[in-house]
Amino acid sequence: MRHFGHISPTVRKDLFHQEPVEFTAASPSRLLAAALGATLYSPATRPHLAADIRKQAARGVLSMVLCLEDSISDAEVGSGETNLIRQFEALGEQDDELPLLFIRVRTPEQIPDLVRRLGGTVRHLAGFVLPKFTESRGTAFLDAVAEAESRHGLSRLYAMPVLETPDLLHLETRVEALAGISRTVNRHREHVLALRLGVTDFCSAYGLRRTPDMTAYDVQIVAGVIADVVNVLSRADGTGFTVTGPVWEYFRSQQRLFKPQLRRSPFLEEGVEELRTALIEHDLDGLLREIELDRANGLMGKTCIHPAHVTPVHALSVVSHEEFSDAQDILRPERGGGGVMRSAYTNKMNEVKPHRAWAERTMLRAEVFGVAREEVGFVDLLTAGLQV
């Protein structure tokens, strides 16, 4: 697998100063967590799920969650499990063209049961998404993942806990809830690939729902939780986990209350104004703004519920030539003692010690998403991805 692997090598060569690396499910977990990108959710009950998975893989999706939880009704759980078993069999023998596949379960007991029922096709499974994760619930979930991995002789089953419970939202319980989650995931660090945010559930606790004109960061009670999750669980000192961005709910045009947020200037080149119009009509300008805010607030990757969201997430995850230049300068061995210098682009200060963690994170993103050529912007990357 590789990001932008679905576009032709010739086009990739024109777009990238440094192309994204290839990786597999056996790659180091730090690289896999960064490479999740836009993780596309799909109900486990879809009758042609195997075909859907291959179709989305051909369009650049590299991680998917097959959901047995909130996306289906309580009455559909049994049929959803049966369908998953059947669809994994339909995926066939070859797994080199498949995205990383995760199953979102409801209970810990489902984990060993599904692994057993999958039989040999469990090789297609990267792991499980664990909903409504707390210290008390999380221990049983993560123990089940570890036990299923060991009992069936699997090389690695990953877990992605979802942080979405009211005790994280409520101020009087947040500190202890975060401390408990931290204790739990650290005990099972080798299995925890990334932590996911359930912002829809956060909003639900207060009867809120953001409009297409607003990002998660415009809802202050949600923004506060995101900040605290990053503060406790995603520190850059080697103890942190990857935390992924919240879902963007909208994919149809609705009446606007505010002016479009997508600036016109990147779209002035001939032929791309149509792309700007299309993005605005599909409410994706708000998505683009939220992706930028995700990264500014320490998140990486994003939960997606519509294929149209995947390419924008990946296009904005590519490291710009300017970012790459700054990161390289900061990380040069001869600068290990610190200091400050003007950037090669002569538009900012690069201070070696304070910016080092940013530079290391940027280089990891450059490895999995690539580095754009100096003259290539996100519009070029979007256009190339959307044309496939």
C-alpha positions, 0 to 999 in steps of 0.5 A: 500500500501507499498513499496516492498509489492509485494514481499513475507513476507518471502523475506522481512523479510530477506531483511529488518531490518525495513520493509516499513510501510503500507499507504493509500491515506488518510495518512499524505501528508508528508508521501505520498510525500516521498512514491511516489517513482518511479512515472510511466507515461502512456499515457491516450490513452492506450486501456487497461489502467486499466489492465496496472495499475493493472499489474504495481501495482503487480510489485511494482508501487505505483504512476502513472500519466495518461497523457493527455498532452505532451505524446499524440497529440493535436488531441487525447485529447478528446479520451484520456479523454473518455478513462480515464473515461472508464478505471476508471470504469473498475478499479472496486469497490476495490481500495486497490490494486491500486497505487496513480493515478494522471491525467496530464491535459493541462488546468484548465478547464479540472479538474472540467470537469473530476471530474464530468465525473468520478462520483463515480470512482473519489475515485480512483483519488489522484489528478492532475499533473499541467504542465508548472506551473508558478505563473500566470498559477498556480493560476487557476490550483490550484483554480480548484483543490480546487473547484473540491474537495469542490464541489464534497465533496472529502476528498482531491485532491492533485496537483503536479505542474511541473516546466518546463518553460523557465522563470525558465531556463533563468537567467534574469527571474529565481529569480522572476519566483521562487518567484512567484511559491513559493507564489502560492504553499504556498497559496495552501500548503494543496493541493500541494503534491510535485513539479516535474521537467520537465528537458526534457523541460529545455533541449529543450529550448537550443536544448540539450539532454543528452545521456545515459552516462550522468545524468541531473547533467552533463548538467550544465545549467540544474543542475543550475536550479535544485539547485535553485529550491531546494534552494527556494522551498525545504528547510529543515526548515519546509517551503519546499516541496518535489521535485522529480527527473527528468525523465530518458529517456532511456530504450534501449541499444545504442552505448556507448561513455564512459565506463560503470559507474556501479562499479563492486564491489557490484556485486562480489557475485556469480550469480549477475554479470549477473544482472550488465551486464543486467543493463548496457545493458539496460543503467540503470547504468546511471540511478543508478548514477542519482538516487544517485545524485538526493538524494545528491542534495535534491530530492526524488522520480523520474519521470519514463517513463518505468517500468524497471526504477521502481525497481532501484529507489525503491532499491536505496531509501531503507535506509542502516543500516549504514544510519539508525544507524547514524540517530538514534544516531543524533536524540537521545533525550539526544543529543538535546544539540548538540555535535559530536561523532564518528559513530557506524560504526567508519568511519565518524563524526556525528555532532548533530546540522548540521546533524539533518535535514539530520537525520530527512529526513533519518528517513522519508525515512526509514519509507516509504522504510524501512531499509536494514539489515546490510549485505543487499545491493542495489543489493539484493534489486534489485534482489528481486524486479526484480524476481517478 
